[in-house]
Amino acid sequence: MIPEIPPEWEGLPHSLSLGWGVQSFGMLVLIEKGILRRPDCIIHADTGSEMPQTYQFEQEVGRPLIDRLGIPYYVVKSHYGRLHEAYREKEIMPLVGSRSCTDNYKILPVQRQLKKLFTKKYGKPSVISWLGITTDEAGRASRAAASKSDCRKTRLWNPVCYPLLELNMSRQAVKDFIVDAGYPVPIKSGCFLCPYQSRKSWIRLKGRHPDLFEIALDLEHHARNRKDGKPSRLRLLGTEGTIDSLNNGSELTDFIAMEFDDYDENITGCDSGGGCWL
């Protein structure tokens, strides 16, 4: 199947934007099963601050599948370096509502690679990017529609399409498809210091990856005690607290309880509703 596209996009190369979450990996499996066409390339924008499970999934499950498919795969990174190190140097934190992470660590690195691979035709479409958005994500779907409209005006050379929407697939349908194909389901992709993640995700990060939690604490400390006297802080989703507020013994009890409940790790991570999806 070729995702439905406007007539003027016919014959253009296709690029799959891969975040190594459920939706984008699901598109890989759909390609393997012959349901989606083979794109001309696959591009992953690595912020340098992804969850360890994401890097492990890429190496142990994702890369072998891409190798079997024989599709050119590119990992791109921001010229600023790893996200958490760049923010530490600037004494700032990622903020809800800010698109700087998305622009500098996702969109721009991908577009630089696309320009190297395909000739950019000013004023005309040059290469189509696939984004993984499912039917149940109303917020993402509405932004997807707006993005499609915007890109025809401001990013006409790199329009986007949404194969999972064309297939009318929900997130759960994609997960079921992955399992039926014999693959493990990846965790939801996102940076370990994402300001959109839930309190449960922060507690789980502290319990499972205390080294990363300490990095986040260090970032917050320097952002709140900046040399210029203009403090900044990362707020927990749904609260006015800081991540330092989780740095006490009582949270360990919460973590242990979560390890034995039915909390689904596949819904942890970024909860931006598509804020940095590419």
C-alpha positions in Angstrom: 0.0 0.0 0.0 1.1 3.5 -0.8 -0.3 6.2 1.6 -2.8 8.4 -0.1 -1.0 11.5 -1.4 -1.9 14.4 -3.6 -1.3 14.0 -7.3 1.6 16.5 -7.3 3.5 14.2 -4.8 3.5 11.2 -7.2 6.9 9.8 -8.0 8.6 11.5 -5.0 11.0 9.7 -2.7 9.7 8.6 0.7 11.5 8.8 4.1 10.3 7.1 7.3 10.9 9.3 10.4 11.7 6.7 13.1 11.5 7.5 16.8 11.7 3.8 18.0 8.3 4.1 19.7 5.2 1.9 19.1 3.9 3.8 16.1 7.1 4.2 14.1 8.3 0.7 14.8 4.9 -0.5 13.8 5.4 1.0 10.4 8.6 -1.0 10.0 6.6 -4.2 10.7 3.9 -3.1 8.3 6.6 -2.7 5.6 8.0 -6.1 6.4 4.6 -7.7 6.0 4.1 -5.9 2.6 1.2 -3.7 3.8 3.2 -0.5 3.4 5.5 0.2 0.5 9.3 0.3 1.1 10.4 3.9 1.8 13.6 5.1 0.1 15.3 5.7 3.5 14.7 5.6 7.2 15.9 8.4 9.5 16.2 8.4 13.3 16.9 11.7 15.1 18.9 10.7 18.2 18.8 13.4 20.9 21.5 11.6 22.9 19.1 11.6 25.9 16.7 8.8 25.0 15.8 6.1 27.5 18.2 3.2 27.8 15.4 0.8 26.8 15.0 2.7 23.5 18.7 2.3 22.6 18.6 -1.3 23.6 15.5 -1.9 21.5 17.1 -0.2 18.5 20.2 -2.4 18.6 18.6 -5.7 19.5 15.3 -5.6 17.6 15.1 -2.6 15.3 18.4 -2.6 13.5 18.3 -6.3 12.6 14.9 -5.8 11.0 16.1 -2.8 9.0 19.1 -4.8 7.8 16.8 -7.6 6.7 14.6 -5.1 4.8 17.7 -3.6 3.2 16.5 0.0 3.5 19.2 2.7 4.0 19.1 3.8 7.6 20.6 7.1 8.9 21.0 8.3 12.5 21.2 12.1 12.7 22.1 14.3 15.7 22.0 17.9 16.5 25.2 20.0 16.1 24.6 21.1 19.7 25.5 17.6 21.0 23.6 15.5 23.5 20.4 17.3 24.6 21.0 17.1 28.4 24.6 18.2 28.1 23.7 21.2 26.0 21.0 22.2 28.4 23.4 21.8 31.4 26.0 24.1 29.7 23.3 26.8 29.1 21.8 26.3 32.6 18.4 25.8 31.2 15.8 23.1 31.2 13.3 21.8 28.6 10.0 23.6 29.1 6.4 22.6 28.3 5.2 24.5 25.3 8.7 25.2 23.9 9.6 23.7 20.5 13.3 24.2 20.9 13.9 20.5 21.5 11.8 19.5 18.6 13.3 22.0 16.2 17.0 21.6 17.2 17.1 17.9 17.9 14.5 16.4 15.6 13.3 18.5 12.7 16.4 20.3 11.7 18.8 17.3 11.8 16.3 15.2 9.8 15.9 17.9 7.2 19.7 18.4 6.9 20.0 14.7 6.1 17.1 14.8 3.6 18.8 17.7 1.8 22.0 15.6 1.5 20.1 12.6 0.1 17.6 14.4 -2.2 17.7 17.5 -4.3 15.6 20.3 -2.7 13.4 21.9 -5.2 12.4 25.4 -4.0 8.7 25.9 -4.2 8.1 22.3 -5.1 7.8 19.0 -3.1 11.1 17.1 -3.0 10.7 14.3 -0.5 7.8 13.0 1.6 8.3 12.2 5.3 6.2 9.5 7.0 5.1 10.3 10.6 3.5 7.7 12.9 0.2 9.0 14.2 -2.7 6.8 15.1 -6.4 7.3 15.0 -7.0 7.4 18.8 -4.6 10.3 19.4 -7.0 13.1 18.8 -4.5 15.8 19.8 -1.9 14.5 17.4 -4.4 13.9 14.7 -5.6 17.5 14.8 -2.0 18.8 14.8 -1.3 16.4 12.0 -4.0 18.1 9.9 -2.6 21.5 10.7 0.9 20.3 9.9 -0.1 19.0 6.5 -1.6 22.4 5.8 1.4 24.3 7.1 3.9 22.3 5.3 2.4 23.0 1.9 3.1 26.7 2.6 6.2 26.8 4.7 7.8 23.4 4.1 6.5 22.6 0.6 9.8 20.8 -0.3 9.3 18.3 2.5 5.6 17.4 2.9 4.4 14.8 5.4 1.9 11.9 5.3 0.5 9.6 8.0 0.4 5.9 6.9 -1.2 4.7 10.2 -4.1 7.2 9.8 -4.5 6.0 6.2 -4.7 2.5 7.5 -7.2 3.6 10.2 -5.0 2.0 12.9 -5.2 2.9 16.6 -2.2 2.7 18.9 -3.6 -0.6 20.4 -4.1 -2.0 16.9 -0.4 -1.2 16.1 0.7 -2.9 19.4 -1.4 -6.0 18.6 0.0 -6.1 15.1 3.6 -6.0 16.4 2.8 -8.8 18.9 1.1 -10.9 16.2 4.2 -10.5 14.0 6.3 -11.9 16.8 8.1 -8.8 18.0 8.3 -7.2 21.5 6.5 -3.9 21.9 8.8 -1.0 22.5 8.3 1.5 25.3 7.0 4.9 24.3 9.9 6.9 23.0 11.0 10.1 24.8 13.9 11.8 26.5 14.6 10.8 30.1 14.3 14.5 31.1 11.2 15.3 29.1 9.0 17.9 31.0 5.8 16.3 29.6 6.3 12.9 31.4 4.2 12.0 34.4 5.1 11.9 38.0 5.0 8.1 37.8 7.5 8.2 35.0 9.8 10.4 37.2 9.5 8.0 40.1 10.1 5.0 37.8 13.2 6.8 36.4 14.6 7.3 39.9 14.0 3.7 40.8 15.3 2.1 37.6 17.8 4.6 36.4 19.1 6.6 39.4 22.1 7.8 37.3 19.8 9.5 34.8 17.6 10.9 37.6 20.7 12.4 39.2 21.6 14.1 35.8 18.1 15.6 35.8 18.5 16.8 39.4 21.8 18.4 38.4 20.2 20.1 35.5 17.4 21.4 37.6 19.8 22.7 40.3 21.9 24.7 37.8 18.8 26.0 36.0 17.3 27.3 39.3 20.6 28.8 40.4 21.7 30.4 37.1 24.6 32.9 37.1 22.4 35.5 35.5 20.0 35.4 38.4 17.1 34.3 36.2 16.0 30.9 37.6 14.3 28.3 35.5 12.8 25.0 36.6 11.3 21.9 35.2 7.8 21.4 36.5 6.3 17.9 36.9 3.3 17.3 34.7 0.1 18.2 36.5 1.9 19.7 39.5 3.8 22.8 40.5 6.6 20.8 42.0 10.1 20.2 40.8 11.9 16.9 40.3 13.8 17.6 43.5 10.6 17.2 45.3 10.7 13.5 44.4 14.2 13.2 46.0 13.1 11.7 49.3 12.6 8.3 50.9 8.9 8.1 50.6 9.0 7.9 46.8 10.9 4.6 47.0 7.8 3.1 48.5 5.8 4.4 45.5 8.3 2.9 43.1 8.2 -0.5 44.7 4.4 -0.5 44.7 4.4 0.4 41.0 6.8 -2.5 40.2 4.1 -4.9 41.4 0.9 -3.2 40.0 -0.5 -3.4 36.5 1.1 -0.2 35.4 1.9 -0.5 31.7 5.5 0.7 31.0 4.5 1.2 27.3 2.5 4.3 28.3 5.4 6.0 30.1 7.7 8.6 28.7 6.7 11.7 26.8 3.0 12.7 27.1 3.2 15.7 24.9 0.5 14.7 22.6 2.9 14.8 19.7 4.8 17.9 20.7 8.1 16.5 19.5 6.9 13.8 17.2 8.8 13.4 14.0 
